[in-house]
Amino acid sequence: MALRRDPELLRRLQEEVDSFLAGLRRPVLFESGVELCDLSASDWRMTVERGKLLFEAWKPGRSIARRLESVADRGRGRLRIVTRKPGSLEPSALEFRDLDAPAVSEDAPEVLGRADQVERRARFRAECLSLLANQYPGWKLERVSHRSDREHSFSAWYTRGVARRNNIAWAFLGLSDSEAPAAADSALAYALIWLDWLRGHYDSLPGLKLFLPPDAVPLAAHRATCLNPRALQIEIFEWREGQAAPRPIDLKDFGNVETRLAPCRSAKAVALRPDELCRLQPERWLESLLVRDPARIDPALSPDHVYPQVPAFSGLDRGVIDILGVRRAAFIGHSGEPIGHSRNSIGHSREPIGHSRESGNPPDASAGPRNRLAVIELKVEEHINLPLQALDYWLRVKWLHERGQFRSFGYFAGMDLASGPPLLYLVAPAFRFHSTTDAVIRYLDPGIEVIKVGLNQAWREGVKVLFRQNAL
């Protein structure tokens, strides 16, 4: 358990960081070798709050927050600090550098490491382009890059570009299996962001092709089944360096995430005291506040059927749903319709999520119980992958609900649940939604009802909802 540090030690650390930054010509923030923020072009502050030294930096469309704990090492033009991300128990290293400072001998191993990474990514880019030229002769490859672009949220993890022939074009994104696991987790999100940006520059860009190593395919494919086929055409190929030809993935084999559910535990059984949450995990702290009174998120959420930290196992993967609840049909909105009313899905070339398999039409909202399952995903800082990570839990809950598993394991006793798919709530402080969140949500199947809930920044002093809106 992390303990509050001596205020005097925190003050000294704050002074050391302040003094170091004051002497830099162009201070830049790095983490795990990746540039996070150019502090000379951003606002930032460092404050001691509740026995912790907090560093925050922000500019339009992007913000970061870290807890500073101690100095790891210091060299010419750089200061490395042991930090923790909000909600994380694992320490990480945050590095302040002077981007204009010349390299010196003590930095040689790190510089060589970055140079090796750049060379490796350049080799992957060349091989990826060679593959595309062979597979798609006659297509011109444009806007090809593997450089980071923080302004538009383009990552150096991927080789991206456009293939064009005459007036038709499609976006592509390739991932090397030598990249970090986070790159595989975020591949589809970054691909959608790239596609969305390109559509502002091309008249006809119907879709997207992803070239992913084997380990990255299942997650991206499951998520891709939740996209709107009228909004984009998506193809996924399994491919790694050295492979002569990519293997196309049939998305019909994905989307049903077989899941094992843990027996029901009461909210009290998993709750932590607020002082513990304050020191350990801000997201769990926020979760505890909302579980006590889910009406803070939506007045129609039942206070009697809310379950935090629900374990749901898929294969060897253990997922934990932040909050599982139910939105009651009895609450009436301003329009006179029940708040639980679901928008109809539009027709698709592929069967949209939530349509009746027998009739091909959306479920009749007037028939049967209309209490809707609700998956609630929480974040306290911006996260580019929030919508798609939330989809992982939504898919598991949908699979369990379709098979009547919740009743079998003691959930929602005495509650009649609608047979349709669950609602998906994305909850975060209003200014902590990533700037690309809405763009990613726009590509989701309209049968998935997404509700964004923006909270006040000072939620620790009392949760207030600044906005609640259907995101699609």
C-alpha positions in Angstrom: 0.0 0.0 0.0 1.3 3.4 -0.9 1.8 5.7 2.1 1.7 9.4 2.3 5.2 10.8 2.1 6.9 13.3 4.4 5.7 16.8 3.4 9.2 18.1 3.7 10.5 15.4 1.3 7.7 16.3 -1.2 8.6 20.0 -0.9 12.3 19.2 -1.7 11.3 17.1 -4.6 9.0 19.8 -5.9 11.8 22.4 -5.6 14.3 20.1 -7.4 11.9 19.6 -10.3 11.0 23.3 -10.5 14.7 24.3 -10.4 15.5 21.8 -13.1 12.7 22.8 -15.4 13.6 26.5 -15.0 17.1 25.8 -16.4 15.8 24.1 -19.6 15.5 25.9 -22.9 12.8 23.6 -24.3 11.5 21.2 -21.6 9.8 18.0 -23.0 8.2 15.2 -21.1 9.0 11.5 -22.0 7.7 8.2 -20.7 8.9 4.8 -21.7 10.9 6.4 -24.5 7.8 8.1 -26.0 7.5 11.9 -26.0 4.3 12.8 -24.1 4.2 16.5 -24.0 6.3 19.6 -25.1 6.0 21.7 -21.9 7.2 24.8 -23.7 3.9 24.6 -25.7 1.6 23.5 -22.9 0.3 24.7 -19.5 1.4 22.7 -16.5 1.4 22.8 -12.7 2.8 20.9 -9.8 1.0 20.8 -6.5 1.0 18.9 -3.2 -2.4 17.5 -2.5 -3.4 14.9 0.2 0.2 13.9 0.9 1.1 13.5 -2.8 3.0 15.6 -5.3 0.9 15.8 -8.4 2.2 17.0 -11.8 -0.4 17.9 -14.5 0.2 19.2 -18.0 -2.5 20.1 -20.6 -3.3 21.8 -23.9 -6.3 21.7 -26.1 -7.3 18.1 -26.8 -4.7 16.5 -24.5 -3.8 16.3 -20.8 -1.7 14.1 -18.5 -1.5 13.6 -14.8 1.2 11.8 -12.7 2.1 11.4 -9.1 5.8 12.2 -8.5 7.5 10.1 -5.8 11.3 10.3 -6.0 14.3 11.1 -8.3 15.6 8.0 -10.1 18.6 9.6 -11.7 19.8 12.9 -13.1 22.1 13.8 -16.0 22.9 16.7 -18.2 19.7 18.0 -19.7 17.5 15.3 -18.2 15.8 14.4 -14.9 14.2 11.0 -14.4 11.4 10.7 -11.8 9.7 7.6 -10.3 6.0 8.2 -10.9 2.6 6.5 -10.8 -0.3 7.0 -13.1 -3.7 7.7 -11.5 -5.3 4.4 -10.5 -2.1 2.4 -11.0 -0.1 0.6 -8.3 2.8 0.0 -10.7 5.6 2.6 -10.7 6.9 4.0 -14.0 9.6 6.5 -15.0 8.8 10.0 -16.2 11.7 11.9 -17.7 12.0 15.7 -18.1 14.5 16.5 -20.9 15.8 19.6 -22.6 15.1 18.9 -26.3 17.7 21.4 -27.3 20.5 19.9 -25.2 23.3 18.0 -27.0 23.6 14.3 -26.3 26.4 13.3 -23.9 28.2 10.1 -23.3 26.1 9.0 -20.3 23.0 9.0 -22.5 24.6 6.8 -25.1 22.8 3.6 -24.2 19.4 5.3 -24.2 20.2 7.1 -27.5 21.3 3.8 -29.0 18.1 2.2 -27.8 16.0 4.9 -29.5 18.1 4.7 -32.7 17.6 0.9 -32.8 13.8 1.4 -32.3 13.7 3.9 -35.2 15.7 1.6 -37.4 13.4 -1.4 -36.5 10.3 0.6 -37.3 11.8 1.8 -40.6 12.5 -1.8 -41.6 8.9 -2.8 -40.8 7.6 0.1 -42.8 9.6 -0.9 -45.8 8.5 -4.5 -45.6 4.9 -3.5 -45.1 4.9 -1.3 -48.2 6.6 -4.1 -50.2 3.8 -6.4 -49.2 1.1 -3.9 -50.2 2.7 -3.3 -53.5 2.8 -7.0 -54.3 -0.8 -7.6 -53.0 -2.4 -4.6 -54.6 -0.6 -3.9 -57.9 -1.7 -0.7 -59.6 -2.6 1.0 -56.3 -0.6 4.1 -55.4 0.5 4.3 -51.8 0.2 7.8 -50.3 0.6 9.7 -47.0 2.8 6.8 -45.7 4.3 7.4 -42.2 5.3 5.8 -39.0 6.0 9.1 -37.2 4.2 10.3 -34.1 1.9 13.2 -34.5 0.5 14.3 -31.1 -1.7 17.0 -32.6 -3.8 14.5 -34.5 -3.2 11.5 -32.2 -1.2 9.4 -34.7 1.2 6.9 -33.1 4.7 5.8 -34.0 3.7 2.3 -33.1 2.1 1.8 -36.6 2.9 2.2 -40.2 -0.1 4.0 -41.7 -1.1 5.3 -45.1 -3.6 5.4 -48.0 -3.8 3.2 -51.1 -5.4 4.9 -54.0 -6.4 4.0 -57.6 -8.2 6.6 -59.6 -10.9 8.1 -57.4 -11.1 5.2 -54.9 -8.9 5.0 -51.8 -8.7 3.0 -48.6 -6.7 3.6 -45.4 -4.3 1.0 -44.1 -2.5 0.5 -40.8 0.2 -2.1 -40.0 1.6 -3.3 -36.7 4.9 -5.1 -36.0 4.9 -7.9 -33.5 7.9 -6.3 -31.9 5.9 -3.4 -30.5 4.6 -3.2 -26.9 1.3 -5.0 -26.0 -0.4 -1.7 -25.6 0.1 -1.2 -29.4 -2.0 -4.3 -30.1 -4.6 -3.2 -27.6 -5.0 0.2 -29.3 -4.6 -0.8 -32.9 -8.2 -0.5 -33.9 -8.7 2.8 -32.1 -5.7 4.4 -33.8 -6.9 3.0 -37.2 -10.3 4.6 -36.8 -8.7 7.9 -35.8 -6.5 7.7 -38.9 -9.5 6.9 -41.2 -11.5 9.7 -39.7 -8.8 12.3 -40.4 -8.2 11.0 -43.9 -11.9 11.4 -44.8 -11.4 15.1 -44.5 -8.9 14.9 -47.3 -10.3 12.3 -49.7 -13.7 12.4 -51.5 -14.1 8.6 -51.5 -12.5 6.5 -48.7 -14.9 3.6 -48.0 -12.8 1.7 -45.5 -9.9 0.4 -43.7 -7.4 -2.5 -43.9 -5.5 -3.7 -40.9 -2.3 -5.8 -41.1 -1.7 -7.3 -37.6 0.5 -9.9 -36.0 -1.3 -13.1 -34.8 -1.5 -12.0 -31.1 -3.2 -8.7 -32.0 -5.9 -10.2 -34.3 -8.5 -11.6 -31.9 -9.0 -8.4 -29.9 -9.2 -6.2 -32.9 -11.6 -8.7 -34.7 -14.0 -8.9 -31.8 -14.1 -5.2 -31.5 -14.5 -4.8 -35.3 -17.8 -6.8 -35.2 -19.2 -3.8 -33.2 -18.6 -1.3 -35.9 -21.2 0.1 -38.2 -20.9 -1.5 -41.7 -22.7 1.5 -43.2 -20.0 3.8 -41.8 -17.0 1.9 -43.0 -15.8 -1.3 -44.6 -13.1 -3.0 -42.5 -10.8 -5.9 -43.4 -8.3 -7.5 -41.0 -5.3 -9.5 -42.1 -3.0 -11.6 -40.0 0.6 -10.8 -41.1 4.0 -10.6 -39.5 7.4 -9.7 -40.9 8.8 -12.4 -43.1 5.4 -13.8 -44.1 4.9 -14.0 -47.9 1.2 -13.1 -47.9 -1.3 -11.9 -45.4 -4.1 -14.2 -44.2 -7.6 -12.6 -44.4 -9.7 -12.9 -41.2 -13.3 -13.8 -41.4 -15.1 -11.5 -38.9 -18.1 -13.9 -38.8 -16.0 -16.0 -36.5 -15.8 -13.2 -33.9 -18.1 -11.2 -31.8 -19.4 -13.9 -29.5 -17.0 -13.6 -26.5 -17.5 -16.8 -24.5 -17.3 -15.7 -20.9 -17.4 -17.3 -17.4 -19.0 -15.2 -14.7 -18.0 -15.1 -11.0 -20.7 -15.5 -8.4 -22.4 -12.3 -7.3 -20.9 -10.4 -4.4 -22.6 -7.5 -2.7 -21.3 -4.0 -3.2 -20.4 -3.8 0.5 -18.2 -6.9 0.1 -15.9 -5.2 -2.4 -16.0 -1.6 -1.2 -12.9 0.1 0.2 -12.9 3.0 2.6 -12.5 6.4 1.0 -9.2 7.1 2.7 -7.8 3.8 1.2 -9.1 4.7 -2.2 -7.6 8.2 -2.0 -4.1 6.7 -1.6 -4.5 3.7 -3.9 -6.8 4.0 -6.8 -8.7 7.1 -7.8 -10.9 5.1 -10.2 -11.9 2.8 -7.4 -12.6 5.8 -5.2 -14.9 7.3 -7.9 -16.5 3.9 -8.3 -17.3 3.7 -4.6 -19.1 7.0 -4.7 -21.2 6.1 -7.7 -22.1 2.6 -6.4 -23.5 4.2 -3.3 -25.7 6.4 -5.4 -25.8 5.4 -9.1 -28.5 8.1 -9.7 -25.6 10.5 -9.9 -24.8 9.0 -13.2 -28.5 8.6 -14.4 -31.6 8.9 -12.2 -33.0 5.8 -13.9 -30.3 3.5 -12.6 -31.5 1.2 -9.9 -29.8 1.6 -6.5 -30.8 -1.9 -5.6 -29.1 -3.7 -8.5 -25.6 -2.3 -8.9 -22.5 -4.5 -8.8 -18.9 -3.1 -8.7 -15.8 -5.0 -9.9 -17.6 -7.9 -11.6 -15.0 -10.5 -12.7 -15.8 -12.0 -16.1 -13.4 -14.5 -17.6 -12.9 -15.1 -21.3 -10.4 -17.9 -22.0 -7.3 -17.0 -20.0 -8.2 -13.3 -19.9 -9.7 -12.0 -16.7 -11.7 -8.9 -17.2 -13.2 -6.8 -14.4 -16.3 -4.7 -15.2 -16.2 -1.4 -13.3 -19.9 -1.3 -12.6 -22.7 -3.5 -13.8 -26.2 -2.1 -13.2 -29.7 -1.8 -14.7 -31.7 1.2 -16.0 -35.3 1.0 -14.9 -38.1 1.5 -17.4 -40.4 3.3 -14.9 -38.5 6.6 -15.1 -40.1 9.1 -17.5 -37.9 11.6 -19.4 -38.8 15.1 -20.5 -40.1 13.9 -23.8 -42.7 11.7 -22.1 -41.0 8.5 -23.1 -39.4 6.2 -20.6 -35.7 7.1 -20.1 -34.9 3.5 -20.9 -36.3 3.9 -24.5 -33.8 2.6 -27.0 -33.3 4.1 -30.4 -34.0 1.9 -33.3 -31.1 0.6 -35.3 -31.0 1.4 -39.0 -30.8 -1.4 -41.6 -27.3 -2.8 -42.4 -25.8 -5.1 -45.0 -24.7 -7.2 -42.0 -27.2 -7.9 -39.2 -26.9 -5.0 -36.7 -26.4 -5.7 -33.0 -29.7 -6.0 -31.2 -31.9 -7.0 -34.2 -34.2 -10.0 -34.0 -32.6 -12.9 -35.8 -36.1 -14.2 -36.8 -37.6 -11.0 -38.2 -34.5 -8.9 -39.1 -36.2 -5.9 -37.3 -35.3 -4.2 -34.1 -36.9 -5.6 -30.9 -40.3 -4.2 -30.2 -39.6 -1.7 -27.4 -43.2 -1.9 -26.3 -43.2 -5.6 -25.7 -41.9 -7.3 -22.5 -39.8 -5.8 -19.7 -37.8 -2.7 -20.6 -35.3 -2.7 -17.7 -32.0 -2.5 -19.5 -28.7 -3.9 -18.4 -26.0 -1.2 -18.1 -22.3 -1.5 -18.4 -20.5 1.4 -16.8 -16.9 2.1 -17.6 -15.0 4.7 -15.5 -11.8 6.7 -16.2 -10.3 9.6 -14.2 -7.9 10.7 -16.9 -8.1 10.8 -20.7 -7.7 7.5 -22.4 -7.6 7.2 -26.2 -8.9 3.6 -26.1 -11.8 4.1 -23.7 -14.7 3.4 -26.1 -13.1 0.2 -27.4 -12.0 -1.1 -24.0 -15.5 -0.5 -22.8 -16.7 -2.6 -25.8 -14.8 -5.6 -24.5 -16.9 -5.6 -21.3 -20.1 -4.8 -23.3 -19.5 -7.9 -25.5 -19.0 -10.1 -22.4 -22.2 -8.8 -20.7 -24.2 -9.2 -23.9 -23.0 -12.8 -24.3 -23.8 -13.7 -20.6 -27.2 -12.0 -20.8 -28.2 -13.8 -24.0 -27.6 -17.1 -22.2 -29.3 -16.2 -18.9 -26.1 -16.4 -16.9 -26.7 -13.5 -14.5 -29.7 -15.0 -12.8 -27.8 -18.3 -12.4 -25.0 -16.6 -10.5 -27.2 -14.4 -8.3 -27.4 -11.1 -10.1 -30.5 -8.9 -10.5 -32.7 -11.0 -8.2 -36.4 -10.1 -8.7 -35.7 -7.8 -11.7 -37.2 -8.5 -15.1 -34.7 -7.6 -17.7 -35.2 -6.6 -21.3 -33.8 -9.2 -23.8 -32.0 -6.6 -25.8 -28.3 -5.6 -25.6 -27.0 -3.7 -22.7 -26.5 0.1 -22.5 -22.9 1.3 -22.4 -22.0 4.3 -20.1 -18.7 6.0 -20.5 -18.1 8.1 -17.3 -15.2 10.5 -16.7 -14.5 14.0 -15.6 -15.8 16.2 -18.4 -12.4 17.5 -19.5 -10.8 14.1 -19.3 -12.5 12.6 -22.3 -9.9 12.2 -25.0 -10.3 14.5 -28.0 -10.8 11.5 -30.3 -13.5 9.8 -28.2 -16.5 11.1 -30.2 -14.8 10.3 -33.5 -14.3 6.6 -32.5 -17.8 6.3 -31.1 -19.3 7.5 -34.4 -18.1 4.3 -36.1 -19.8 2.0 -33.6 -22.9 0.0 -34.6 -26.0 2.2 -33.8 -27.5 -0.8 -32.0 -25.0 -0.1 -29.2 -26.5 2.7 -27.2 -23.6 4.7 -25.7 -24.1 7.4 -23.1 -21.3 9.8 -22.2 -21.4 11.2 -18.7 -19.1 14.1 -17.9 -18.4 14.8 -14.2 -17.0 17.8 -12.4 -13.2 17.8 -12.0 -13.5 18.1 -8.2 -15.6 14.9 -7.9 -13.7 14.0 -4.7 -15.5 16.8 -2.9 -18.9 15.7 -4.4 -20.0 14.2 -7.7 -21.8 16.4 -10.1 -22.9 15.6 -13.6 -22.0 18.4 -16.1 -23.5 16.6 -19.1 -25.2 13.3 -20.0 -25.7 12.6 -23.6 -26.3 9.8 -26.1 -23.1 9.7 -28.0 -24.4 8.3 -31.3 
